[in-house]
Amino acid sequence: MSTPVISIAYHSGYGHTAVLAEAVRSGAVEAGAQVNLVKVDEITDAQWELLDASDAIVFGSPTYMGTASGAFHVFAEATSKRWFGQDWKDKLAAGFTNSGSKSGDKLHTLQFFQILAAQHGMHWINLGLHPGWNSSTASEHDLNRLGVFAGAAAQTNVDEGPETVHKADIATAEHLGRRIAETARVFTLGRAAAEVAA
């Protein structure tokens, strides 16, 4: 059975988003994927090649001033070299973000990731969860406690460190990692079967 290769391309300003990146990695590994962590503000030529060779790329960034961080935007613009040749076409994509506010315009960051993926011809994998914490019997410890569909979203108080990232948000990021690994396996097996059939 083919092992899907997933790369997590992320920026973390203060460490909170790095906690989520590790959670996505953990979930994907648990689901049988090979996973690379790529810090986009320190990316090397070899890591660009890892992204090129991946079945799926997961984008991650804190939400600053209503969008992804400046460092992530620099990376996104640098991907234009891949866009010209459609080098990432038909790869899978997903995303995650963290901000200090409960909403914090995290959806805009995830939509930025979705558009970036669409420009590259990639296939977006959503969170695949109902919203949690939205009824009198619900709890802040529910998966998807912030009720986001497009990707994994987290909220961490601005005066607290990475060790305080909410356990439910970590579990939600792990879920995203498992989901993209499982979807990548289906895609890789499907491509292999199509090549045999051809």
C-alpha positions in Angstrom: 0.0 0.0 0.0 1.4 3.4 -1.0 2.2 5.8 1.9 0.9 9.3 1.3 3.4 12.1 1.7 2.1 15.2 3.4 4.0 18.5 4.0 2.8 21.1 6.5 4.0 24.5 5.4 3.5 26.9 8.2 4.6 30.1 10.0 4.3 30.6 13.8 5.1 33.9 15.2 4.9 33.1 18.9 4.7 29.3 19.0 0.9 28.8 19.1 0.6 27.9 15.5 3.6 25.5 15.8 1.6 23.6 18.4 -1.2 23.2 15.8 1.3 22.2 13.1 2.6 19.4 15.4 -1.0 18.3 16.1 -1.8 18.1 12.3 1.4 16.1 11.9 0.5 13.7 14.8 -2.9 13.0 13.3 -1.6 12.4 9.8 1.2 10.1 11.1 -1.4 8.2 13.2 -3.4 7.7 9.9 -0.3 6.3 8.2 1.2 9.2 6.3 4.8 10.3 6.0 4.9 14.0 7.2 7.3 16.8 6.7 7.2 20.0 8.7 8.3 23.1 6.8 8.7 26.5 8.5 8.0 28.8 5.6 10.1 31.7 7.0 13.2 29.4 7.0 12.4 27.4 3.8 15.3 25.8 1.9 15.6 24.6 -1.6 15.5 21.1 -0.3 12.2 21.8 1.5 10.7 23.4 -1.7 11.5 20.0 -3.3 9.7 18.2 -0.4 6.6 20.3 -1.1 6.9 19.5 -4.9 7.1 15.8 -4.1 4.2 15.8 -1.6 0.7 14.4 -2.2 -0.8 17.0 0.0 0.3 20.4 1.4 -1.3 21.8 4.6 -1.0 25.6 5.0 -0.8 27.1 8.5 -0.4 30.6 9.9 -1.5 32.7 12.7 -4.2 35.3 11.8 -2.7 38.8 12.1 -4.7 41.8 11.2 -7.4 39.8 9.5 -5.2 37.6 7.3 -2.3 35.2 7.3 1.0 36.5 8.7 3.4 38.6 6.6 5.9 35.7 6.6 3.3 33.4 5.2 2.3 36.0 2.5 6.0 36.1 1.4 6.0 32.3 1.0 2.7 32.4 -0.9 4.1 34.9 -3.3 7.2 32.8 -3.8 5.0 29.8 -4.8 4.3 31.7 -8.0 7.3 29.9 -9.5 5.3 26.7 -9.0 2.1 28.3 -10.3 3.6 29.1 -13.7 4.2 25.4 -14.4 1.2 24.2 -12.4 3.6 22.1 -10.5 1.2 21.6 -7.6 -1.8 20.9 -9.8 -4.1 18.1 -8.4 -2.3 17.9 -5.0 -4.5 18.0 -2.0 -4.5 21.1 0.3 -5.9 22.0 3.7 -5.3 24.7 6.3 -5.3 25.8 9.9 -4.9 29.0 11.9 -4.9 30.5 15.4 -5.8 34.0 16.7 -6.3 35.7 20.0 -10.0 36.5 19.5 -12.8 33.9 19.3 -13.5 34.9 15.7 -10.5 37.0 14.9 -11.3 36.9 11.2 -9.8 33.4 11.1 -12.2 32.5 8.2 -10.4 35.1 6.0 -7.1 33.4 6.6 -8.5 30.0 5.7 -10.1 31.5 2.6 -6.8 33.0 1.6 -5.3 29.5 1.8 -8.2 28.1 -0.2 -7.7 30.7 -3.0 -4.0 30.0 -3.0 -4.7 26.3 -3.4 -7.2 27.0 -6.1 -4.7 29.1 -8.1 -2.4 26.1 -8.0 -5.2 23.8 -9.1 -5.1 21.9 -5.8 -8.1 20.1 -4.2 -9.2 21.6 -0.9 -9.9 19.2 2.0 -12.3 20.7 4.6 -12.5 19.9 8.3 -15.5 17.5 7.9 -16.9 18.1 11.3 -20.2 19.5 12.6 -19.7 22.6 14.8 -19.3 22.0 18.5 -20.1 24.1 21.6 -23.3 25.5 20.1 -26.0 24.2 22.4 -26.9 24.2 26.1 -25.6 20.6 26.4 -22.4 21.3 24.5 -18.9 22.0 25.9 -15.9 24.1 25.1 -14.1 20.7 25.0 -16.0 19.7 21.8 -14.1 19.1 18.6 -14.5 22.1 16.3 -15.6 24.2 19.3 -15.2 27.4 17.2 -17.6 26.1 14.5 -15.3 26.5 11.5 -15.9 24.3 8.4 -13.1 25.3 6.0 -10.2 24.1 8.2 -8.9 23.8 11.7 -9.2 27.0 13.8 -7.9 27.7 17.2 -8.1 30.6 19.7 -5.4 31.3 22.3 -5.4 34.3 24.7 -2.9 36.9 23.6 -1.2 37.1 27.0 -0.6 33.3 27.3 2.0 31.1 25.7 1.9 28.1 23.4 1.4 25.7 26.3 -2.1 27.1 26.7 -3.4 26.3 23.2 -6.8 24.8 23.9 -6.9 21.0 24.1 -10.0 20.9 21.9 -8.3 23.0 19.2 -5.3 20.6 19.3 -7.7 17.6 19.0 -9.4 19.4 16.1 -6.1 19.9 14.3 -5.2 16.2 14.9 -8.6 15.4 13.3 -7.6 17.5 10.2 -4.3 15.6 10.0 -6.0 12.3 10.0 -8.6 13.4 7.5 -6.1 14.7 4.9 -4.0 11.6 5.4 -7.0 9.3 4.8 -8.0 11.4 1.7 -4.5 11.4 0.4 -4.4 7.6 0.6 -7.6 7.3 -1.4 -6.2 9.7 -4.1 -2.8 7.9 -4.3 -4.5 4.5 -4.6 -7.0 5.9 -7.2 -4.2 7.4 -9.3 -2.3 4.1 -9.2 -5.4 2.2 -10.2 -6.1 4.6 -13.1 -2.5 4.2 -14.3 -2.9 0.4 -14.3 -6.2 0.7 -16.1 -4.7 2.9 -18.8 
